[in-house]
């Protein structure tokens, strides 16, 4: 995360493409089109079909499998604020 944030600070937002894992799982075709466009590579329909078949599903919420203390949650919130690409997340999501 620190490296991505530094690259963004040095070269601007156009240097890094942030992809949310939920988007990749819930909208694989659209997300793969975005990735291919960012990388300036062609992605044909067969490629998108294969990606959709592999990736489409339901995101897991692994943080619910652990008991978090309030101190841990507060630390997590503090760390998340440091990175622009995590601002849309919350622990309660």
C-alpha positions as CSV (number, residue, x, y, z in Angstrom):
1,X,0.0,0.0,0.0
2,X,2.8,2.4,0.8
3,X,4.5,1.8,-2.5
4,X,1.3,2.4,-4.5
5,X,0.7,5.6,-2.5
6,X,4.2,6.8,-3.1
7,X,4.0,6.1,-6.8
8,X,0.7,8.1,-6.9
9,X,2.3,11.0,-5.1
10,X,5.3,11.0,-7.4
11,X,3.7,10.3,-10.8
12,X,0.0,11.1,-10.3
13,X,-3.1,8.9,-10.1
14,X,-2.6,7.9,-13.8
15,X,0.4,5.8,-12.8
16,X,-1.6,3.3,-10.7
17,X,-4.9,1.7,-11.3
18,X,-6.8,0.8,-8.1
19,X,-8.9,-2.3,-8.5
20,X,-11.2,-3.3,-5.7
21,X,-11.4,-7.1,-5.3
22,X,-15.2,-6.8,-4.9
23,X,-15.4,-5.2,-8.3
24,X,-13.3,-7.9,-9.8
25,X,-15.5,-10.6,-8.4
26,X,-18.9,-8.9,-8.9
27,X,-18.2,-7.2,-12.2
28,X,-15.3,-9.2,-13.8
29,X,-16.0,-8.3,-17.4
30,X,-16.2,-4.5,-16.8
31,X,-13.2,-4.6,-14.4
32,X,-11.0,-6.6,-16.9
33,X,-11.9,-4.1,-19.6
34,X,-10.8,-1.3,-17.3
35,X,-7.5,-3.1,-16.6
36,X,-6.9,-3.8,-20.2
37,X,-7.6,-0.2,-21.2
38,X,-5.2,1.0,-18.4
39,X,-2.5,-1.3,-19.7
40,X,-3.3,-0.3,-23.3
41,X,-3.8,-3.9,-24.4
42,X,-6.7,-5.4,-26.4
43,X,-9.0,-7.9,-24.6
44,X,-11.2,-9.8,-26.9
45,X,-14.6,-11.3,-26.0
46,X,-13.2,-14.8,-25.5
47,X,-10.7,-13.4,-22.9
48,X,-13.5,-11.5,-21.2
49,X,-15.8,-14.6,-21.2
50,X,-13.0,-16.7,-19.6
51,X,-12.3,-14.0,-17.0
52,X,-16.0,-13.8,-16.2
53,X,-16.3,-17.6,-15.8
54,X,-13.3,-17.8,-13.5
55,X,-13.9,-14.7,-11.4
56,X,-17.6,-14.2,-11.1
57,X,-19.0,-15.0,-7.7
58,X,-19.6,-13.6,-4.3
59,X,-16.9,-11.7,-2.3
60,X,-15.9,-13.1,1.0
61,X,-15.8,-11.1,4.2
62,X,-12.9,-12.7,6.0
63,X,-12.7,-10.1,8.7
64,X,-15.8,-11.6,10.3
65,X,-14.0,-14.8,11.1
66,X,-11.8,-13.0,13.7
67,X,-12.8,-11.3,16.9
68,X,-11.4,-7.7,16.7
69,X,-10.8,-5.6,19.8
70,X,-11.8,-1.9,19.8
71,X,-8.1,-1.0,19.8
72,X,-7.5,-3.1,16.7
73,X,-10.4,-1.5,14.9
74,X,-9.2,2.0,15.8
75,X,-5.7,1.2,14.5
76,X,-7.2,-0.2,11.3
77,X,-9.3,3.0,10.8
78,X,-6.2,5.1,11.4
79,X,-4.1,3.1,8.9
80,X,-6.9,3.2,6.3
81,X,-7.0,7.0,6.3
82,X,-3.4,7.0,5.2
83,X,-4.2,5.6,1.8
84,X,-6.5,7.3,-0.7
85,X,-7.6,4.0,-2.3
86,X,-9.0,2.7,1.1
87,X,-11.2,5.7,1.8
88,X,-14.3,4.1,0.5
89,X,-14.0,1.2,3.0
90,X,-15.2,0.9,6.5
91,X,-14.9,-1.9,9.0
92,X,-18.6,-2.3,9.2
93,X,-19.2,-2.9,5.5
